[in-house]
Amino acid sequence: MGLRKNLNHAQKICLSRCGKLMQQTGMLRPGARVGIAVSGGVDSWVMTRVLMIRQRIVPFNFQIILLHVNPGFYPGNHQPLMDWLRENPLPSHIQSTDIGPRAHNPDNTKSPCFLCSWNRRKVLFDLCRKYSLTHLALGHNSEDLAATFFMNLIQTSRVDGLSAREDFFQGRLTLIRPLLLVEKKYIRNAARRWELPVWKNPCPSAGASKRTEMEEMLEVLSMGNKKKRQNILNAFKRWQLDLACNLK
């Protein structure tokens, strides 16, 4: 109870839903070595804070290491992370790349968002192998789940969302999404309350991606009605949680 007494509603929501998902899906195990992909946005920062607290309350030990891949639009963009690490000395690896500018090269025939995401994921996988990590945590939230479903449905004719956990490389690495049951409004509120050093995304495609377009479908379907919007998100969350529990 001591960890919760000074938390506001949004922080408690983030902690409780993350904990519920981790327990119901067997997301972590004793001795796990978890790489947290920190992009600098509110989702990855809140995920980091939640997992730091989970370290203190779960009945087994697991380790965390922060992994940041700077896409190269602004080399000094991750300075807030370095400042934060001086006050919160966690194991970390910060890697500067030119992934973003290369993805936006006009000669590329594929979407710059696809290329950037694919190459950043490859770097993260390489870092997991380098540090013998068993898990990689990504900060996708409930709105990301809905947007991915719509994207898969419209672009690839697949009924598919975002897995809470999935294995790669014959089970040597498990990708986890602890915040998948949490809406963005709670994550933003919790980030402000924890005073996390969120920084802006300097990508020229920020706010103009296919994912952003799909997120707008939520507003179209709910017709601006908050209750309808929440019902849609709840349906996606229940569906994805059922899938995750069946695959446990």
N, C-alpha and C positions, 0 to 999 in steps of 0.2 A: 504493500500500500504506500510505502514511503516514496516510491518512484512516481506515483501517480498524483499525489496530493497537490502538487503545484502545476499540474497540466490542465490546459483548457479542453473544451469539448473536442476540437479538431485533432489535437495531439492524441487524446485518448482513442478516438476513432481510428487513427492511423496505427496506433499500437495494437489495439484489440483485433482489428481486421487482419492485420499482418500476422499476428499470433495465431488467429483462427486458421488462416490459410496454411501457415507453416505446419501446424499440428495435424490438420485434416489431410494434407497431401504428403506428409513425411518429407518436408522440404529439406531439412538438414538432419545430420546425424552426428553422433559424438566423434570428435576429431576432425570435423570438416574444416577445410581451408577455403574460405570464401573470398573471391575477388569481387569488389563492388565497383561497377562501372560508373564513375562520377563524371557527368558531362558539364556540370556547373548550373544546371537547371534545378527547379524546385523539386522535381520528382526524385532525382538521384540524391540530392542533399537530404531530403526527408528519409529516404530509404536508408541512407548511411546512419542517420541519427537513430532510427528505429532499430537497426541491427546492432548498433552499439548498446542500446538499452536491453535488447534481447539477450545479448551476451551475458548480462548480469542476472537475468531472471530464469533462463532455461536451466534444467537440471543436468546439463552436460556442457563440456567445453567445445567451443569452436573458435577458429581464428578468422580475422578479417584483414584484408589488404586493399587499399584504395587504388584503383587503376584509372588514370585519366589519359585519354588520347586527344591531344590538341590537333584539330583538323588542319590548322595552318592558315586560317584567315587573318589571325592576329596572334603572333607568337607569344605575347605577354598576357594573353587572355586569362590564363590560369593563375595569375598572381594571387587572387583571393584565396585559392585553395592552398597555396604555399604559406600564406599568412595564417590561415586557419590551422594548418598542420603544426605550426610552431607552438600554438596553444593546445593543440590536441595531437600529441605525438603518436600517430598511428603509422604502421607500415604502409608504404605507398610507392607507386611508380608513376611518374609523369613522362609521357612520351610525346615529343613534338613531331609532326608529320606535315606533308604537303597534300594530304588526301583530299581536302576540300577544294583547293584551287584546281587540282588535276581533274576532279569530278565535274567541275564547271567549265572545263575546256570545251569550246564550241565544236571541236572535232568529234566529241563523243556522241554516239548515237543513242545511248541509253540515258535514262533519267539521272541527273546529277545526284538526286537524293538516294536513288538506289545504289549508285556506284559508291557514294560516300559512306552510306550505311554498311554496305557489303565489305568495304575495305577496313573500316573501323572495327567491325566484328572480327575480321581476320586478325588484326593486330591484337585485339583482346584475347582471342583464342591462343595466339602465340605467347602472350604474356602468362596466360594460365598454365601453359605447358612449361614455360621457363621457371615459374615459381611453384610447380607441382600442386596447383590448386585443384580442388575437387568440385567447386561450385563457382559459377559466375552469376552475379545478381544484377538484373536490369530493372530500371525504374518505371516500367509501363504501368499505367493506371487504368481505371474503368473506361474512361473515354477513349484511351488508346485501343482497348479491347473492342469497343463498338466500331471505331474507325477501321480497324484491321478487318473485322468481319465484313463491313461494307466493301472495302477495297478488294478482298478476296472474292466476294460474291460478284461484283461488277466487272473486275478486270480479269479474273482467272476462272470464273464459273465454279468456284469452290465454296462450300459451306464450312468455313474454318475461322477460328479466332486467334487468340494468343494463349499458349499453354502456360499454366502456372509453373510447371516444371517439365523439362524434357532433357533426355540424355543425348550426348554426342560422343563420338569417338569410342564406340563400343562400351559406353557407360563410364568412361574414364572422367568425363566432365558432365556435370548437370547444370543446365541453365535454369535459373529460378527468377520469378517475378513476384516478390513479396507484397507489392502494393496493388496487385491486380484487382482487389476488391474495394479499392478506395477511390472516391471521386476527387477530381482536381480541386474542387473548392475547399475540401478539408486539407489537402496537401499544401495549398498556398497559405492557408491560415496557419497551419502548423509550422511552416517554414518561417513565417513572420514572427511567431511566438518564440521559436528557438533562435531567432536572429541569425539564420544561416546565410553565408555570404554568396547568395545567388548572383550570377552575372548573366548579361544578355548574350544571346546567340548572335554572333556576327555574320552568320551565313547569309549570302544574298538571296537564298531561296526560302529563308525563314518566313513562315506565314503564308507561303504561296505554293506549298507542296500538295501532292495528291492526298496525303493524310489529313491535312487541314481541310481540303475540299470534302473529304469523307466525314470529318467531324461535324461539318455544317449540315449533314444529312440528319443528325440528331435533332437539330432545330426544325428542320422541315417536317420530320415525322411527328414531332411533339407539338408543332404549331405554336411554339412559344409557351406552352403550358408546362410549368415546372413539374407537376405531378406526373404527367404523361412522360416527360423526359426521364424522370427517376424510375418509372416503371420499365421503360426500355432498358435502362442501364441495369436494373435489378434482374431482368430476364436474362441478359447476357451473362451477368455474374453467376447466377444459379446454374445456367447451362455449362459454363466453363468449369465451375467448381465440381459439378457432377462428373464431367469428363475426367478431371484431374483425380478425383477420388476413385473412379473406376480403374484408372491406369496405375494407381498406387501399388 
